[in-house]
Amino acid sequence: MQGLVRFCREHIHIKKQHHLLNLIKHRKGAMVARSYSMPLPEKGLHNTTIAEVLSTKGQDRIGSWVWCRTDDTVYDAVKQMAQNNIGSLVVLKPGEEQHIVGILTERDYLRKVIVQDRSSKYTKVGEIMTDKDKLLTVTSDTNILHAMQLMTENQIRHAPVIDGKIVGMISMVDVVRAVVEQQHGEMKRLNEFIRGDYY
């Protein structure tokens, strides 16, 4: 996981440098000093929160994440993951809509059902889920870089977002996408600056 994050950062940095050098070469002596008014507002990764990432996913509405209950069969839960093209489900107690008791991931399914030759149709989610006590969670005001660091160091791909109660789910894919989008925006601003379009 750390290798993926490092690769993304290095790849983006190299691409930015290469692109900027090409722009400068094409503009050879045409660079004229200009006085610029206020620069475009720059959010930056240090100021980007999980709440902002959730809003881009449409998870800023209560109950918009995908979940199952402890008494559901693993078969039904995994089927729901496949239908929604996701790798984890928030697990709730029957009758409680907002309080998380665990998480079910593809890794739980592989290690605790497939490898142990258990039947997913007769095994309940509560028997194999990662319990709430062992979960790594974040809050909606957690910085995106901090979330990436926590997920990388703990080798996890999904983290529930909890502000007293469950408000969403964040994945490593969401975090990397936010970093790439931020870097793309920064590269665009640098290109505009070099071309002189940055007023």
C-alpha positions as CSV (number, residue, x, y, z in Angstrom):
1,M,0.0,0.0,0.0
2,Q,2.8,2.4,0.9
3,G,4.4,1.6,-2.5
4,L,1.2,2.6,-4.3
5,V,1.1,5.9,-2.5
6,R,4.8,6.6,-3.1
7,F,4.4,5.6,-6.8
8,C,1.4,8.0,-7.2
9,R,3.3,10.9,-5.6
10,E,6.5,10.3,-7.6
11,H,4.5,9.8,-10.9
12,I,2.6,13.0,-10.5
13,H,5.7,15.0,-9.5
14,I,7.6,13.7,-12.6
15,K,4.7,14.4,-14.9
16,K,4.4,18.0,-13.5
17,Q,8.1,18.7,-14.0
18,H,8.2,17.3,-17.5
19,H,5.1,19.2,-18.6
20,L,6.3,22.5,-17.1
21,L,9.7,22.1,-18.8
22,N,8.0,21.6,-22.1
23,L,5.9,24.7,-21.7
24,I,9.0,26.8,-20.7
25,K,10.9,25.5,-23.8
26,H,8.1,26.6,-26.1
27,R,7.9,30.0,-24.6
28,K,11.7,30.6,-24.7
29,G,12.4,34.3,-24.1
30,A,8.7,35.1,-24.2
31,M,8.4,35.1,-20.5
32,V,7.6,38.6,-19.5
33,A,7.4,39.7,-15.8
34,R,3.8,40.6,-15.0
35,S,2.2,41.9,-11.9
36,Y,-0.6,39.6,-10.9
37,S,-3.6,40.2,-8.8
38,M,-4.7,37.8,-6.2
39,P,-3.9,34.1,-7.1
40,L,-6.7,31.7,-7.4
41,P,-7.7,30.2,-4.1
42,E,-5.8,27.0,-3.4
43,K,-7.3,24.5,-1.0
44,G,-4.4,22.2,-0.7
45,L,-4.3,18.6,0.6
46,H,-3.6,19.8,4.2
47,N,-6.9,21.5,4.2
48,T,-9.0,18.9,2.4
49,T,-11.2,16.9,4.8
50,I,-12.9,13.5,4.6
51,A,-16.3,15.4,4.6
52,E,-15.4,17.0,1.3
53,V,-14.4,13.6,-0.2
54,L,-17.7,12.1,1.0
55,S,-19.7,14.9,-0.6
56,T,-18.1,14.1,-4.0
57,K,-19.1,10.5,-3.5
58,G,-22.7,11.5,-2.7
59,Q,-22.2,10.1,0.9
60,D,-22.9,13.4,2.6
61,R,-26.5,12.3,3.1
62,I,-27.3,10.1,6.1
63,G,-27.8,6.5,5.1
64,S,-26.2,6.8,1.6
65,W,-23.5,4.2,2.4
66,V,-24.1,0.5,1.8
67,W,-24.6,-1.6,4.9
68,C,-25.8,-5.0,6.2
69,R,-26.8,-6.4,9.5
70,T,-25.1,-8.9,11.8
71,D,-27.9,-11.5,11.2
72,D,-27.6,-11.3,7.4
73,T,-26.0,-14.2,5.7
74,V,-22.5,-13.7,4.4
75,Y,-23.8,-14.8,1.0
76,D,-26.3,-11.9,0.9
77,A,-23.7,-9.4,2.1
78,V,-21.1,-10.5,-0.5
79,K,-23.8,-10.4,-3.2
80,Q,-24.6,-6.8,-2.2
81,M,-20.9,-5.9,-2.4
82,A,-20.7,-7.4,-5.9
83,Q,-23.9,-5.6,-7.0
84,N,-22.6,-2.2,-5.8
85,N,-19.0,-2.8,-6.9
86,I,-17.5,-2.2,-3.5
87,G,-15.1,-4.0,-1.2
88,S,-16.7,-3.5,2.2
89,L,-20.0,-3.1,4.1
90,V,-20.8,-1.3,7.3
91,V,-22.4,-3.7,9.7
92,L,-25.3,-2.6,11.9
93,K,-27.2,-4.3,14.7
94,P,-30.7,-5.2,13.7
95,G,-33.0,-2.3,14.5
96,E,-30.2,0.2,14.8
97,E,-29.8,2.4,11.7
98,Q,-26.9,4.6,12.8
99,H,-24.6,2.7,15.2
100,I,-21.9,0.6,13.7
101,V,-21.0,-2.7,15.2
102,G,-18.3,-3.7,12.7
103,I,-17.3,-3.9,9.0
104,L,-17.4,-6.7,6.6
105,T,-14.6,-6.7,3.9
106,E,-13.5,-8.9,1.1
107,R,-10.6,-9.8,3.2
108,D,-12.9,-11.1,6.0
109,Y,-14.8,-13.2,3.5
110,L,-11.7,-14.7,2.0
111,R,-9.9,-15.5,5.3
112,K,-12.9,-16.5,7.4
113,V,-15.2,-18.3,4.9
114,I,-13.4,-19.4,1.7
115,V,-10.0,-20.4,3.3
116,Q,-11.8,-22.2,6.2
117,D,-14.2,-23.9,3.7
118,R,-17.4,-22.6,5.4
119,S,-20.7,-22.0,3.6
120,S,-21.5,-18.4,3.0
121,K,-25.2,-19.3,2.9
122,Y,-25.2,-20.6,6.5
123,T,-22.6,-18.2,8.0
124,K,-23.9,-15.0,9.5
125,V,-22.1,-11.6,9.0
126,G,-21.7,-11.2,12.8
127,E,-19.6,-14.4,12.9
128,I,-16.9,-13.1,10.5
129,M,-17.0,-9.3,10.5
130,T,-14.2,-7.2,11.8
131,D,-15.5,-6.1,15.2
132,K,-16.0,-2.4,16.1
133,D,-13.2,-2.7,18.8
134,K,-10.6,-3.6,16.1
135,L,-11.8,-0.9,13.5
136,L,-9.7,2.0,12.5
137,T,-12.1,4.9,12.0
138,V,-11.8,8.5,11.0
139,T,-14.1,11.6,11.6
140,S,-15.5,13.8,8.9
141,D,-13.0,16.6,9.8
142,T,-10.0,14.3,9.5
143,N,-7.4,15.6,7.0
144,I,-7.1,13.5,3.8
145,L,-3.3,13.1,4.2
146,H,-3.7,11.9,7.7
147,A,-6.4,9.4,6.6
148,M,-4.0,8.2,3.9
149,Q,-1.2,7.8,6.4
150,L,-3.4,5.8,8.8
151,M,-4.7,3.5,6.1
152,T,-1.3,2.9,4.7
153,E,0.4,2.3,8.0
154,N,-2.4,-0.1,9.1
155,Q,-2.6,-1.8,5.7
156,I,-6.4,-1.3,5.4
157,R,-8.4,-0.2,2.4
158,H,-11.6,0.9,4.1
159,A,-12.4,3.1,7.1
160,P,-15.8,4.0,8.5
161,V,-16.3,7.7,9.1
162,I,-17.8,8.2,12.5
163,D,-19.0,11.5,14.1
164,G,-20.6,9.9,17.2
165,K,-22.5,7.8,14.7
166,I,-21.7,6.4,11.2
167,V,-21.8,9.1,8.5
168,G,-20.0,7.3,5.7
169,M,-17.2,5.0,4.5
170,I,-13.9,6.1,2.9
171,S,-11.7,3.8,0.9
172,M,-8.0,4.1,-0.2
173,V,-9.3,4.6,-3.8
174,D,-11.3,7.7,-2.6
175,V,-8.2,9.0,-0.8
176,V,-5.9,8.5,-3.8
177,R,-8.5,10.0,-6.2
178,A,-8.7,13.1,-4.0
179,V,-4.9,13.4,-4.0
180,V,-4.7,13.0,-7.8
181,E,-7.5,15.6,-8.4
182,Q,-5.7,18.1,-6.1
183,Q,-2.4,17.5,-7.9
184,H,-4.2,17.9,-11.2
185,G,-5.6,21.2,-10.1
186,E,-2.2,22.4,-9.0
187,M,-0.7,21.4,-12.3
188,K,-3.4,23.3,-14.2
189,R,-2.8,26.5,-12.1
190,L,1.0,26.2,-12.8
191,N,0.3,25.8,-16.6
192,E,-1.9,28.9,-16.5
193,F,0.7,30.8,-14.7
194,I,3.4,29.9,-17.2
195,R,1.2,30.7,-20.2
196,G,0.3,34.0,-18.6
197,D,-3.4,33.1,-18.2
198,Y,-3.1,33.3,-14.4
199,Y,-4.6,36.7,-13.4
